[in-house]
Amino acid sequence: MRKQQIKQLNKNKAQTKKESLQLLEQLQQTPEWQNATTIATTVSNLIEVDTDIIIQTALTEGKKVYLPKTMPHRQMAFLPYIDRDSLIVSDYGIPEPVYDEKSVEQSPDLVIVPGLAFAIDSNYRVGFGGGYYDRFLAQYEGKTVALVPSAMKFETADWEIKDHDIKIDRLLYI
């Protein structure tokens, strides 16, 4: 399912980029965003919702932004976003902050959860396959939101939902 969905997302990346601004506007209207002073997100790739505009909007609004750093044992540590130039590329090809134990923030007010596919009726998702977010979310007690462009939107999960899969609190979609 992941391979097929990635192929579909590659075909739709221009549409997803267009929809990114609409999804950001929806996000800004939510109480989760409005009440958050700390936001965790990722640096998006070309098939995902553009998180650069989310990061810049959050910073403009005075919010602190945190990005994930992959750690051993498929764990993640969220670290402050300083600027694009201070990021290093991980083994997965994803720009990440440099690890600094004193700066880790595992309880941001809001986590914007990435994925490849989202089921509107159940709020479950298909991630990229590493299990990093499900492991993190299993311990996280704050709010979660996913931004779902049309190419990632499924009315119901046509994939297997496993015991370790974690629901997203709110899906925003086109």
N, C-alpha and C positions, 0 to 999 in steps of 0.2 A: 504493500500500500504506500509506504514512504517513497519508494523509487518512482512509482506512478504519479504520486502527488507532486514530487519535486519537478518532474517533467512538465506537469500541468502548470505549476507555479512559474516555471521559466517562460512558458508561452504567454503568461498573463502578467509579467512583471511591469510592463508599462501601465496597465490598468491598476495594479496594486499601488504603484507610485502615485497615480492620480488620486486614488481613494485614501491615501495616507493623510492628506490634509483634512478630509471630511471626518476621518476617524479621530484625529487629534481634536477637532472642534467638538465632537461628541464627548471625548474624554474630559475636556475642560469644563463641561457642564455637569459632570458627576460630582456628588459629594465626596467620593473617594479621592478625587484629584484636588478638589477645592480645600479639603481638610488636611491634606498631606503636606508636610514640610520636607519630608524625605521620600524620594522616588527611586526605585530600582528598575533598571531596564537593561537592554543589551545594545550592542552596536549591530545594527541590522546588516544583512547581506542584500544582494540585489533582488531576491525573490520575496523578501519580507516587507512589512510596513516600515516605512522610513523612520527610524528612531532618531536620526539627527535633528529633525524638527521637534520631536518630543523633548530631547535633551536641551536644545536651545530655548524652547518655550519654558521649560521648568526652571532653567537658570535665570531667564528674564523675569520670571515671577518670584524669584528669591528662594526657590526650593533647592535643596541639596540633591545631587544626582549620584547614584551608585551603580557601578557596573560589576558583573560577575567575573571572577577569576576562577578558572578550573583548578581544582586541587586534587591531590591523590585520593584514591578510593571513591572516585566519582562524586566528590563533594564540591561545593562552591563557596567562595567567600566574596561578599560584596564590599567593594572598595570605592572611595570617592573618585568621581570623574573630575579631572583637573582641566585637561584640554586634549584635543585629538593627538597632538604631538607627543604627549607623555605615555601613550598606550603602546604596548608591545603585542606582536602577533603570536597567538598561542599555537600549539601543535595542530589545532583544528582550523587554523587560518582566521581566527576571530581576534580582533583587537581587544586587548584586556589591560586593566591597570596593572602596575607593578605591585607585587605583594608587599604589604607593610602591616604587620600584625596589629600595631597600635591603631590603625585606621579602619579595621574591619567593622562593618555594620550589618549584623544579621537580622535586625528588626526594623527595616525601613517601614514607613507608614503605608506605602503602596508598592506592590511589585507588579510590573507590566510583564505578563508571562508570554514568551514567544511560543510558536508552534507551527505546524504544517497544515493541520486540519482541526476544526472545532465543531462540535455537535451542539446546535442551538437548543435542542430540547433537554439536554442533560448537563451542559457545561463541561464535558470532557474534551480532551484534546489528544492529538497525536503530536509528539515532540520529535526531536531530531534523532532520538534513539539511544542517547547516553544515560538517561535516567537522572541527570543532574537536577533538573527542576523538581521532579517528583520527590526526590530525596530531600531537597531543601524545603519544599512546601509541606511535607509531612510534619515538620517541626515549627513551621512559621505560623504565627497567630494573627498577622495583620491582614490587610485587604489585598485581593488579587483581581486584576482586570486583564483581559486579552482584547487586542484590537484585531478584528476579523475582516479582512477584505473579502470581496465576493468569491475569489478563487479558493479561499480556505473555509468557506461557509458550507456546512452540511446540516440539513434539517435534523438528522439523527445519526448516531454513530454507526457507520457501516464497517467498523473495525472492532476488534475484541477489546473490551474494557477489562483491565486486570485489577487485582486487589490493591496493588501499589499505586495505581493511577489516582491523581488528586484532582478534584473538581476545581474549576476557576469560579470565583465568586460572581463575577459579572463579565459577560461577553458584550462587546460593542461591535456592531456589524453594519454592513451596507445592505 
